[in-house]
Amino acid sequence: MNASDGTTEKLDLAAKLALAREAYRKYYIQCFWFMRENIEIGPDDLSLIAKGLRSHGDRQAFIIAGKLCR
C-alpha cells in the first residue's frame, strides 16, 4: 500500500475522531447494534470503534479501523 491511496497516512486526533464518528454512523447496524445509537465518541472510544469495525465490518470498515489505530 502506498500514500497515494491514503492508507499509510497518519491522522491527528481530531481527524481520527471525525472518522470514527462517521464510521459509527455508517456501520451502526452492522457493527455497533448493541450500543446506544447516539453516543458521543471520544478518544477513549477509538479502540472500541476499531475493534467493532474489524470484527463485524466489510473490507472498507477494516481499512478505516487501521486508520484509527495509527
C-alpha positions in Angstrom: 0.0 0.0 0.0 1.2 3.5 -0.6 0.5 7.0 0.4 -1.4 7.9 -2.8 -4.4 5.7 -1.7 -4.4 7.3 1.7 -3.8 4.1 3.6 -0.4 4.9 5.1 -1.1 8.4 6.2 -1.2 9.1 10.0 -4.2 11.1 11.1 -4.2 13.6 14.0 -6.6 13.0 16.9 -9.3 15.4 15.6 -9.3 13.6 12.2 -9.4 10.2 13.9 -12.4 11.3 16.0 -14.2 12.6 12.9 -13.5 9.4 11.0 -14.7 7.2 14.0 -17.9 9.2 14.3 -18.6 8.9 10.6 -17.9 5.2 10.6 -20.0 4.7 13.7 -23.0 6.2 11.9 -22.4 4.4 8.7 -21.8 1.0 10.2 -24.1 1.3 13.3 -26.5 -1.5 12.3 -23.8 -3.9 11.1 -21.1 -3.3 13.8 -22.5 -1.4 16.7 -26.1 -2.5 17.0 -25.6 -3.4 20.7 -24.6 0.1 21.7 -26.7 3.3 22.1 -27.2 4.9 18.7 -26.3 8.5 19.7 -23.2 8.2 21.8 -20.5 10.9 22.0 -17.3 9.3 20.7 -14.2 10.5 22.4 -10.5 9.5 22.3 -11.1 6.6 24.8 -13.6 5.0 22.3 -11.3 4.8 19.3 -10.1 1.3 20.1 -13.6 0.0 20.7 -14.8 1.5 17.4 -11.8 0.0 15.6 -12.5 -3.4 17.1 -16.1 -3.3 16.1 -15.2 -2.4 12.5 -12.6 -5.1 12.3 -14.9 -7.8 13.8 -18.2 -7.1 12.0 -17.5 -4.8 9.1 -16.6 -5.2 5.5 -13.3 -4.5 3.8 -13.8 -0.8 3.9 -14.5 -0.9 7.6 -11.3 -2.9 8.1 -9.4 -0.2 6.3 -11.0 2.5 8.4 -10.1 0.6 11.6 -6.5 0.6 10.5 -6.5 4.3 10.1 -7.9 4.7 13.6 -5.1 2.7 15.1 -2.2 4.5 13.6 
